[in-house]
Amino acid sequence: MSTIQAWTLVFVILTFGFYIWIAYRSRVSDTAGFYVAGGGIPAPANGAAVAADWMSAASFISMAGLVAFSQNGYAGSVFLMGWTGGYVLLALLLAPYLRKFGKYTVPDFVGDRYNETARLVSVVCALVVSFVYVAGQMAGVGVVFQRFLGVDRTWGVVIGMTIVFLYAVLGGMKGITWTQVAQYSVLIIAYIIPAVAISLQLSGNPFPQIGFGQILGELDQLQQELGLAAYTEAFTQTSMVNMVLITAALMFGTAGLPHVIVRFYTAKSVRAARYSALWALFFISLLYTIAPAVGAFSKFNVLTQIPGSGIEDTPEWFNTWRDVGLITTEDLNGNGVIDVAGAIGEGTELAINNDIVVLAAPEIAGLPAPIVGLVAAGGLAAALSTASGLLLVISSSVANDIYWKKVNPRATDAQQLRVGRIAMAAAILVAGYLGINPPGFVAEVVALAFGLAAASFFPILFLGIFWKKATATAAATGMAVGLGVTLLYQLWTLPTFFGNEPIWGIPATGIGTIGMILNLITIIVVSQFTEEPSELMQQVVEDVRYPGRSELVAAHAEGHLEDYARDHDGHDERDRHDGHAGRDGDGRG
């Protein structure tokens, strides 16, 4: 066992043991604890959990490589703008209102706001989005175990599945939340330490964000000398139209992710949900302002070390990653030297998998083995934190939205928990299979999930809050259209499936924007010709957007809407609405 493997094993054992201990101490016995942690998580902790849930293996492992190598800098900014901009949309437009609405899950909101048919369609959407997303996380786990512990990729995924099962099934949302707080701490420390060290090496500045700016000119010049497009040159990899489509798909997809939205139900109040969003944005920014720097640093180091080297005369770190198949070299011109004239990637003399850039960064920079092991533990923390949140969405969709709502409405808490845990176990098996056979590299798979979320969930959530006339039939139809168009196009174009040429050059990662627009148009048009929501539901939708407390919204959130309706006739409702009485409990607006 090498020194790097030994240190990785130490960090993995320590962190995994810590996660399981937290889950054991946080174990739950009721559905409120299992699904939303009893609604009692403080805002800073909830913000850290949101950040860990949202910053998946794609953010930690793959994004820097995607920006620097696959997209050559400028074009990769779509991922930075889309994912961070989408979180702002979620925090401002959806999260506080959904928390005030008072439902456990996105399908729960859809079923209550629209009808049961729309709920079932949203359950299908949630399952599709979650399974596609979780495939990327388990693939990331396999990459880490394969490289740093010498474990076969399949067995690496199986180990990850087992750990997630233990702490997710034990503690439900409560266990997952506190585990994710710990995982965020691990992943952000593991990201910042090597970034600071490499920034000092290359620029003499300990702040990666500043060091990044200092080396960009050198990187541009180096790439042009090697026949590559300048790192900061616009639209060399992606057209302007596709940059807009991909950015929008990622942005609106972020705002429609069911496993992130459910996080705001764990907050103690609507006010706490808003503060959770603020804390989460701060925690997310720590990684997202460093990621482009890490990508640029790694590319600079690679381009100064590898081009011109003999095929058999490459650094040890390069040989190690080549041995596991994540770097490939081919002597196309037969001169025995690695040439990168004009291009890097598949079909050239040098191809580097996006998923290794962050994981390999400490080795490329010659940092000591403990830091390499820490980065490996951080990558696992990022993947497992998001996987657990996604598996809980799958579990709650089956146990709450299908079993309890449709199959057995009289089910006890114990029965619902049993079904939820069985569903989670089955979901982990499917996730493991998808992780062993992913349809692309980690960030690409995750980007597909964001497109599906944008096309299916964002329109019905946004219009469900801000347009009281949106009808149930329209919502179900819109979701089906958006999800169907997006999923079929992704299957049509992805090499893993049918591998056809994109229509009008639109990539699979950008089609979610088209699906979302079709969903919006469908809902608006169909709502004109179908039965409107009840007057009472329209009043709930009106009231949920007002600050302060509304008796109607409070009754709805507590499940007493029918009792409220019996106690208040239509005339009282109109008076209450016109005068905005009782907005904050004492009659003030």
KELUM-718142 format. One record per residue (C-alpha): residue number from 0; z, x, y; residue in one letter. Coordinates in steps of 0.5 Angstrom, whole numbers, always signed. Each point is the difference from the previous one (the first is absolute). Layout:
residues N
  pos      z      x      y  code
  NUM      Z      X      Y     A
...
END
This chain:
residues 589
  pos      z      x      y  code
    0     +0     +0     +0     M
    1     -2     +3     +7     S
    2     +5     +0     +6     T
    3     -4     -5     +3     I
    4     +1     -5     -6     Q
    5     +7     +2     -1     A
    6     +1     -2     +8     W
    7     -4     -6     -1     T
    8     +4     -2     -6     L
    9     +7     +1     +4     V
   10     -2     -5     +6     F
   11     -3     -5     -5     V
   12     +6     -1     -4     I
   13     +5     +0     +6     L
   14     -4     -5     +4     T
   15     -2     -4     -6     F
   16     +7     +0     -2     G
   17     +2     -2     +7     F
   18     -5     -6     +0     Y
   19     +3     -3     -7     I
   20     +7     +1     +3     W
   21     -1     -4     +6     I
   22     -4     -6     -4     A
   23     +6     +0     -4     Y
   24     +5     -1     +5     R
   25     -4     -5     +4     S
   26     -2     -4     -6     R
   27     +0     -8     +1     V
   28     +1     -6     -4     S
   29     -3     -5     +4     D
   30     -8     -2     +3     T
   31     +2     +1     +7     A
   32     +3     +7     -1     G
   33     -6     +2     -5     F
   34     -6     -3     +5     Y
   35     +3     +2     +7     V
   36     +6     +4     -1     A
   37     +4     -6     +2     G
   38     -3     +1     +7     G
   39     +6     +5     +2     G
   40     -3     +6     +1     I
   41     +1     +4     +7     P
   42     -6     +1     +4     A
   43     +0     +8     +0     P
   44     +0     +0     -8     A
   45     -5     -6     +0     N
   46     -4     +4     +5     G
   47     +0     +6     -5     A
   48     -1     -4     -6     A
   49     -6     -3     +3     V
   50     -3     +7     +2     A
   51     +1     +2     -7     A
   52     -3     -6     -3     D
   53     -6     +0     +5     W
   54     -1     +8     +0     M
   55     -2     +0     -7     S
   56     -3     +6     -4     A
   57     -7     -1     +4     A
   58     +4     +2     +6     S
   59     +4     +5     -3     F
   60     -5     +3     -5     I
   61     -7     -2     +2     S
   62     -1     -1     +7     M
   63     +1     +7     +3     A
   64     -6     +2     -5     G
   65     -4     -6     +1     L
   66     +0     +1     +8     V
   67     -1     +8     -1     A
   68     -5     +0     -6     F
   69     -3     -6     -2     S
   70     -1     -3     +7     Q
   71     +0     +7     +4     N
   72     +5     -1     +5     G
   73     -3     -5     +5     Y
   74     -2     -6     -5     A
   75     +7     +1     -3     G
   76     +3     -3     +6     S
   77     -2     -7     -2     V
   78     +6     +0     -5     F
   79     +5     +3     +5     L
   80     -2     -6     +5     M
   81     -1     -5     -5     G
   82     +7     +1     -4     W
   83     +4     +1     +6     T
   84     -4     -5     +5     G
   85     +1     -5     -6     G
   86     +8     +1     +0     Y
   87     +0     -2     +8     V
   88     -4     -7     -2     L
   89     +5     -1     -5     L
   90     +6     +1     +4     A
   91     -2     -4     +6     L
   92     -4     -6     -3     L
   93     +3     -1     -7     L
   94     +6     +3     -2     A
   95     +5     -4     +5     P
   96     -3     -6     -1     Y
   97     +0     +0     -8     L
   98     +7     +2     +0     R
   99     +2     -6     +4     K
  100     -5     -4     -4     F
  101     +5     +2     -6     G
  102     -3     +0     -6     K
  103     +0     +6     -6     Y
  104     -7     +2     -1     T
  105     -7     -1     +3     V
  106     -2     -5     -5     P
  107     +7     -4     +2     D
  108     -2     +0     +7     F
  109     -8     -2     -2     V
  110     +3     -6     -4     G
  111     +5     -3     +5     D
  112     -5     +1     +6     R
  113     -6     -3     -4     Y
  114     +1     -2     -7     N
  115     +1     +1     -7     E
  116     -8     +2     -1     T
  117     +0     +5     +5     A
  118     +6     +3     -3     R
  119     -3     +1     -6     L
  120     -6     +3     +3     V
  121     +5     +5     +4     S
  122     +3     +2     -7     V
  123     -6     +2     -2     V
  124     -2     +4     +6     C
  125     +7     +3     +0     A
  126     -1     +2     -7     L
  127     -7     +3     +1     V
  128     +2     +4     +6     V
  129     +7     +2     -3     S
  130     -4     +3     -7     F
  131     -5     +3     +4     V
  132     +5     +4     +5     Y
  133     +5     +2     -6     V
  134     -6     +3     -4     A
  135     +0     +5     +6     G
  136     +7     +1     +0     Q
  137     +1     +2     -8     M
  138     -7     +4     +1     A
  139     +4     +4     +5     G
  140     +6     +1     -5     V
  141     -5     +2     -5     G
  142     -2     +6     +4     V
  143     +6     +2     +2     V
  144     +3     +1     -7     F
  145     -7     +3     -3     Q
  146     +0     +5     +5     R
  147     +8     +2     +1     F
  148     +3     -1     -6     L
  149     -6     +1     -5     G
  150     +1     -7     -3     V
  151     -7     -4     -2     D
  152     -2     -5     +6     R
  153     +1     -5     -5     T
  154     +7     +2     -2     W
  155     +2     +1     +7     G
  156     -2     -7     +2     V
  157     +4     -3     -6     V
  158     +6     +4     +3     I
  159     -1     -3     +7     G
  160     -1     -7     -3     M
  161     +7     +1     -4     T
  162     +4     +2     +6     I
  163     -3     -6     +5     V
  164     +2     -5     -6     F
  165     +7     +3     +0     L
  166     +2     -1     +7     Y
  167     -5     -6     +2     A
  168     +3     -4     -6     V
  169     +7     +2     +1     L
  170     +1     -1     +8     G
  171     -6     -5     +2     G
  172     -2     +1     +7     M
  173     +7     +2     +2     K
  174     +0     +6     -5     G
  175     -7     +1     +2     I
  176     +2     +0     +8     T
  177     +5     +5     -1     W
  178     -4     +4     -5     T
  179     -5     +0     +5     Q
  180     +4     +3     +6     V
  181     +2     +6     -4     A
  182     -7     +1     -2     Q
  183     -2     +0     +7     Y
  184     +5     +5     +2     S
  185     -3     +4     -6     V
  186     -8     -1     +2     L
  187     +1     +2     +7     I
  188     +4     +6     -1     I
  189     -5     +2     -5     A
  190     -5     -1     +5     Y
  191     +3     +3     +6     I
  192     +2     +7     -3     I
  193     -6     +3     -2     P
  194     -4     -3     +6     A
  195     +5     +3     +5     V
  196     -1     +7     -4     A
  197     -7     +0     -1     I
  198     -1     -2     +8     S
  199     +4     +6     +1     L
  200     -4     +4     -4     Q
  201     -7     -2     +3     L
  202     +2     -1     +7     S
  203     +7     +3     +1     G
  204     +3     -7     +2     N
  205     +5     -4     -4     P
  206     -3     -7     +2     F
  207     -6     -2     -4     P
  208     -3     -5     +5     Q
  209     +0     +6     +5     I
  210     -3     +5     -5     G
  211     -5     -4     -2     F
  212     -3     -1     +7     G
  213     +0     +8     +0     Q
  214     -4     +1     -6     I
  215     -5     -5     +1     L
  216     -5     +4     +4     G
  217     +1     +6     -6     E
  218     -2     -5     -5     L
  219     -6     -3     +3     D
  220     -2     +7     +1     Q
  221     +1     +2     -7     L
  222     -3     -6     -3     Q
  223     -7     +1     +5     Q
  224     +0     +7     -3     E
  225     +0     -2     -7     L
  226     -5     -5     +1     G
  227     +4     -6     +1     L
  228     +1     -6     +5     A
  229     +5     +2     +5     A
  230     +7     -3     -2     Y
  231     +0     -4     +7     T
  232     -7     -3     +0     E
  233     -1     -7     +0     A
  234     -4     -4     -5     F
  235     -2     +5     -5     T
  236     +3     -3     -6     Q
  237     +0     -8     +2     T
  238     -4     -4     +5     S
  239     +3     -3     +6     M
  240     +0     -7     -3     V
  241     +3     +2     -7     N
  242     +6     +3     +4     M
  243     +1     -6     +3     V
  244     +0     -4     -6     L
  245     +4     +5     -4     I
  246     +5     +0     +6     T
  247     +1     -8     +0     A
  248     +0     -1     -7     A
  249     +6     +5     -1     L
  250     +3     -3     +7     M
  251     +0     -7     -2     F
  252     +1     +2     -7     G
  253     +7     +3     +2     T
  254     +2     -6     +3     A
  255     -2     -4     -6     G
  256     +4     +4     -5     L
  257     +5     -4     -4     P
  258     +4     +5     -2     H
  259     +1     +2     +7     V
  260     +1     -7     +3     I
  261     +5     -1     -5     V
  262     +5     +5     +2     R
  263     +1     -4     +7     F
  264     +3     -5     -4     Y
  265     +6     +5     -2     T
  266     +2     +1     +7     A
  267     +6     -4     +2     K
  268     -3     -4     +6     S
  269     -7     -1     +4     V
  270     +3     +5     +5     R
  271     +2     +5     -6     A
  272     -7     -1     -2     A
  273     -3     +2     +6     R
  274     +4     +6     +1     Y
  275     -2     +2     -8     S
  276     -7     +0     +3     A
  277     +2     +5     +5     L
  278     +4     +5     -4     W
  279     -6     +0     -5     A
  280     -5     +1     +5     L
  281     +4     +6     +2     F
  282     +1     +3     -7     F
  283     -7     -1     -2     I
  284     -2     +4     +6     S
  285     +4     +6     -2     L
  286     -5     +1     -6     L
  287     -7     -3     +3     Y
  288     +1     +4     +6     T
  289     +0     +6     -4     I
  290     -5     -2     -6     A
  291     -6     +2     +4     P
  292     +3     +7     +2     A
  293     +2     +1     -8     V
  294     -8     -1     -2     G
  295     -2     +4     +6     A
  296     +4     +6     -2     F
  297     -1     -1     -7     S
  298     -8     +0     +1     K
  299     +1     +6     +5     F
  300     +3     +4     -6     N
  301     -5     -2     -5     V
  302     -6     +2     +4     L
  303     +3     +7     +2     T
  304     +2     +1     -7     Q
  305     -5     -3     -5     I
  306     -7     +1     +3     P
  307     -4     +6     -2     G
  308     +6     +2     -6     S
  309     -3     +1     -7     G
  310     +0     -6     -5     I
  311     +5     +4     -4     E
  312     +4     +3     +6     D
  313     +3     -5     +3     T
  314     +8     -1     +2     P
  315     +5     -2     -5     E
  316     +1     -7     +3     W
  317     -7     -1     +0     F
  318     -1     +1     -7     N
  319     +6     -4     -2     T
  320     -3     -6     +3     W
  321     -6     +1     -3     R
  322     +3     +1     -7     D
  323     +2     -7     +1     V
  324     -7     -3     +2     G
  325     +2     -1     +7     L
  326     -4     +5     +3     I
  327     -7     +2     -2     T
  328     -5     +5     +1     T
  329     -7     +1     -2     E
  330     -4     +6     +1     D
  331     -7     -3     +2     L
  332     -4     +6     +3     N
  333     +3     +4     -6     G
  334     +3     +6     +5     N
  335     +7     -1     -3     G
  336     +3     -1     +7     V
  337     +2     -7     +2     I
  338     -4     -2     +6     D
  339     +1     -6     +4     V
  340     -6     +0     +4     A
  341     -1     -7     +3     G
  342     +5     -4     -4     A
  343     +6     +0     -4     I
  344     +1     -6     -5     G
  345     -3     -3     -6     E
  346     -7     +4     -2     G
  347     +2     +6     +4     T
  348     +3     +7     -2     E
  349     +7     -3     +2     L
  350     +3     -6     -1     A
  351     +7     -2     +2     I
  352     +4     -6     -2     N
  353     +3     -3     +6     N
  354     +6     -2     -4     D
  355     +2     +8     -1     I
  356     +0     +2     +8     V
  357     +7     -2     +2     V
  358     +3     +2     -7     L
  359     -4     +7     +0     A
  360     +1     +1     +7     A
  361     +7     +4     -1     P
  362     -4     +4     -5     E
  363     -6     +1     +4     I
  364     +5     +3     +5     A
  365     +4     +4     -4     G
  366     +6     -3     +1     L
  367     +6     +1     -5     P
  368     +1     -4     -7     A
  369     +5     -5     +2     P
  370     -4     -3     +6     I
  371     -5     -1     -5     V
  372     +4     -4     -5     G
  373     +3     -4     +6     L
  374     -7     -2     +2     V
  375     -1     -2     -7     A
  376     +6     -4     +0     A
  377     -2     -3     +7     G
  378     -7     -2     -3     G
  379     +4     -4     -6     L
  380     +5     -3     +5     A
  381     -6     -3     +4     A
  382     -4     -3     -6     A
  383     +6     -3     -3     L
  384     +3     -3     +6     S
  385     -6     -4     +1     T
  386     -2     -1     -7     A
  387     +7     -4     -1     S
  388     -1     -4     +6     G
  389     -7     -2     -2     L
  390     +3     -2     -7     L
  391     +5     -4     +3     L
  392     -5     -4     +3     V
  393     -3     -1     -6     I
  394     +6     -2     -4     S
  395     +2     -5     +6     S
  396     -7     -3     +0     S
  397     +1     -2     -7     V
  398     +7     -2     -1     A
  399     +1     -3     +7     N
  400     -7     -3     +2     D
  401     -3     -2     -7     I
  402     +6     +0     -5     Y
  403     +5     -4     +5     W
  404     -4     -3     +4     K
  405     -5     -3     -5     K
  406     +2     +1     -8     V
  407     +8     -1     +1     N
  408     +3     -3     +7     P
  409     +6     +0     -4     R
  410     +1     +7     -2     A
  411     +7     +3     +2     T
  412     +0     +7     +4     D
  413     +2     +3     -7     A
  414     -7     -3     -3     Q
  415     -4     +2     +6     Q
  416     +3     +7     +0     L
  417     -2     +1     -7     R
  418     -7     -2     +1     V
  419     -1     +4     +6     G
  420     +3     +6     -4     R
  421     -5     -1     -6     I
  422     -6     -1     +5     A
  423     +2     +7     +3     M
  424     +0     +3     -6     A
  425     -7     -3     -2     A
  426     -2     +2     +7     A
  427     +2     +7     -1     I
  428     -4     +1     -7     L
  429     -6     -2     +4     V
  430     +1     +4     +6     A
  431     +1     +6     -5     G
  432     -7     -1     -3     Y
  433     -3     -1     +7     L
  434     +3     +7     +2     G
  435     -2     +3     -6     I
  436     -7     -2     +1     N
  437     -1     -1     +8     P
  438     -6     -2     +3     P
  439     +0     +6     +5     G
  440     +5     +5     +4     F
  441     +6     -3     +2     V
  442     -1     -2     +7     A
  443     -7     -3     -1     E
  444     +3     -5     -5     V
  445     +6     -1     +5     V
  446     -6     -1     +5     A
  447     -3     -5     -5     L
  448     +7     -4     +0     A
  449     +0     -1     +8     F
  450     -7     -3     +0     G
  451     +2     -5     -5     L
  452     +7     -1     +4     A
  453     -4     -1     +6     A
  454     -5     -5     -3     A
  455     +5     -4     -3     S
  456     +6     +0     +3     F
  457     +0     +1     +8     F
  458     -4     -6     +2     P
  459     +4     -5     -3     I
  460     +7     +3     +2     L
  461     -3     +1     +7     F
  462     -3     -7     +1     L
  463     +6     -3     -4     G
  464     +5     +3     +5     I
  465     -5     -1     +7     F
  466     -4     -6     -2     W
  467     +4     -6     -2     K
  468     -7     -4     -2     K
  469     -2     +5     -6     A
  470     +0     -4     -6     T
  471     +2     +1     -7     A
  472     -7     -1     -3     T
  473     -3     +5     +5     A
  474     +5     +5     -1     A
  475     -1     +0     -8     A
  476     -8     +0     +1     T
  477     +1     +6     +5     G
  478     +4     +4     -4     M
  479     -5     -1     -6     A
  480     -6     +2     +4     V
  481     +3     +6     +3     G
  482     +3     +3     -6     L
  483     -6     -2     -4     G
  484     -5     +3     +5     V
  485     +4     +6     +0     T
  486     +2     +1     -7     L
  487     -7     -1     -2     L
  488     -3     +5     +5     Y
  489     +5     +5     -2     Q
  490     -2     -1     -8     L
  491     -7     +0     +2     W
  492     +0     +7     +4     T
  493     +5     +4     -3     L
  494     -2     +5     -5     P
  495     +5     -1     -5     T
  496     -3     -7     -1     F
  497     -7     -2     +2     F
  498     -1     +6     +4     G
  499     -6     -4     +5     N
  500     -2     +3     +6     E
  501     +4     -3     +6     P
  502     -3     -6     +4     I
  503     -2     +2     +7     W
  504     +4     +6     -1     G
  505     +7     -3     +0     I
  506     +5     +4     -4     P
  507     +4     -4     -5     A
  508     +6     +2     +4     T
  509     -3     -4     +6     G
  510     -2     -6     -3     I
  511     +7     -3     +1     G
  512     -2     -1     +7     T
  513     -6     -4     -1     I
  514     +4     -4     -6     G
  515     +6     -1     +6     M
  516     -5     -3     +5     I
  517     -3     -5     -5     L
  518     +7     -2     -2     N
  519     +1     -2     +7     L
  520     -6     -3     +1     I
  521     +1     -4     -6     T
  522     +7     -3     +2     I
  523     -2     -2     +7     I
  524     -6     -3     -3     V
  525     +3     -4     -6     V
  526     +6     -2     +4     S
  527     -4     -4     +5     Q
  528     -2     -5     -6     F
  529     +6     +0     -4     T
  530     +7     -3     +0     E
  531     +5     +3     +5     E
  532     +7     +2     -1     P
  533     +5     -5     +1     S
  534     +3     -1     +7     E
  535     +7     +3     -3     L
  536     -4     +7     -2     M
  537     -4     +0     +6     Q
  538     +7     +0     +4     Q
  539     +3     +5     -4     V
  540     -6     +5     +1     V
  541     +1     -2     +8     E
  542     +7     +2     -1     D
  543     +0     +6     -4     V
  544     -4     +4     +6     R
  545     +6     -2     +5     Y
  546     +6     +5     +1     P
  547     +7     -2     -2     G
  548     +2     -5     -5     R
  549     -4     -7     -1     S
  550     +4     -5     -5     E
  551     -6     -2     -3     L
  552     -2     +7     -2     V
  553     +7     +2     -2     A
  554     +0     -7     -4     A
  555     -7     +3     -3     H
  556     +2     +7     -2     A
  557     +6     -3     -3     E
  558     -4     -5     -4     G
  559     +3     -6     +3     H
  560     -7     -2     +3     L
  561     +0     -7     -3     E
  562     +7     -1     +2     D
  563     -1     +1     +7     Y
  564     -6     -4     +0     A
  565     +4     -6     -2     R
  566     +5     +1     +5     D
  567     -5     +1     +6     H
  568     -5     -5     +1     D
  569     -7     +1     +4     G
  570     +3     -2     +6     H
  571     +6     +5     +0     D
  572     -5     +6     -2     E
  573     -4     -1     +6     R
  574     +6     +0     +5     D
  575     +2     +6     -4     R
  576     -6     +3     +1     H
  577     -2     -2     +7     D
  578     +7     +2     +3     G
  579     +0     +7     -5     H
  580     +7     -3     -1     A
  581     +5     +4     -5     G
  582     -5     +7     +0     R
  583     +6     +4     +0     D
  584     +5     -4     -2     G
  585     +3     -3     +6     D
  586     -6     -3     +3     G
  587     -3     +6     +4     R
  588     -7     +2     +0     G
END
